[in-house]
Amino acid sequence: MSVRLTPGVQLMSVFENATTTNFTCASSIGRPTPIIHWYLDNYSSDNFTDDVDITSHSTNSTSGDMTISSCILVPSMYYHGQRIYCNAMNGYGRIIADFTPLINILRKC
């Protein structure tokens, strides 16, 4: 099983309180069908225990044995400097997405 996060960029720069920002996470085929969760990395990439679960900001759909999840964020300074990532689980372990974009919030002058 693999997990792909889009947009596939390392740095995501968006304006504060601008239109929503959409991230998509798709799993490859897995049985049972994977469940996708979303997180903000709380400034410590090697410590998952302090990451913030933002799965409530997402919607999921399944097609066969694949899952696609969209996470929608309204850019705020709270997200600045954090990384967003998703992972898929199907009872046989957890697979983390191939990208973990850094969120860069820009302020309008």
SULVEN-V804781 format. One record per residue. N is the residue number from 1. RES is the residue in one small letter. OMEGA is omega in radians with two decimals (none if undefined). Layout:
BEGIN
N&RES&OMEGA + N&RES&OMEGA
END
This chain:
BEGIN
1&m&3.06 + 2&s&-3.11 + 3&v&-3.11 + 4&r&3.11 + 5&l&3.06 + 6&t&0.08 + 7&p&-3.08 + 8&g&3.13 + 9&v&3.11 + 10&q&3.14 + 11&l&3.14 + 12&m&3.14 + 13&s&-3.14 + 14&v&3.11 + 15&f&3.12 + 16&e&3.11 + 17&n&3.08 + 18&a&3.11 + 19&t&-3.11 + 20&t&3.10 + 21&t&-3.07 + 22&n&3.03 + 23&f&3.14 + 24&t&3.13 + 25&c&-3.13 + 26&a&3.08 + 27&s&2.96 + 28&s&-3.12 + 29&i&3.10 + 30&g&3.09 + 31&r&-0.06 + 32&p&-3.11 + 33&t&-3.09 + 34&p&3.01 + 35&i&-3.09 + 36&i&3.07 + 37&h&-3.14 + 38&w&-3.13 + 39&y&2.90 + 40&l&3.10 + 41&d&-3.03 + 42&n&3.04 + 43&y&3.13 + 44&s&-2.99 + 45&s&-3.11 + 46&d&3.13 + 47&n&-3.10 + 48&f&-3.03 + 49&t&-3.14 + 50&d&3.14 + 51&d&-3.07 + 52&v&3.12 + 53&d&3.13 + 54&i&-3.14 + 55&t&3.14 + 56&s&3.10 + 57&h&-3.02 + 58&s&2.99 + 59&t&-3.09 + 60&n&2.98 + 61&s&3.12 + 62&t&3.07 + 63&s&-3.05 + 64&g&3.14 + 65&d&3.12 + 66&m&3.08 + 67&t&3.03 + 68&i&-3.11 + 69&s&3.06 + 70&s&3.11 + 71&c&-3.08 + 72&i&3.13 + 73&l&2.95 + 74&v&-3.03 + 75&p&3.05 + 76&s&-3.12 + 77&m&3.09 + 78&y&-3.08 + 79&y&-3.05 + 80&h&3.07 + 81&g&3.12 + 82&q&3.07 + 83&r&3.08 + 84&i&3.07 + 85&y&3.08 + 86&c&3.01 + 87&n&-3.14 + 88&a&3.11 + 89&m&3.06 + 90&n&3.12 + 91&g&-3.12 + 92&y&-3.13 + 93&g&-3.08 + 94&r&3.09 + 95&i&-3.14 + 96&i&-3.12 + 97&a&-3.11 + 98&d&3.10 + 99&f&3.00 + 100&t&-3.05 + 101&p&3.02 + 102&l&-3.13 + 103&i&3.14 + 104&n&-3.12 + 105&i&3.14 + 106&l&3.08 + 107&r&3.08 + 108&k&3.14 + 109&c&none
END
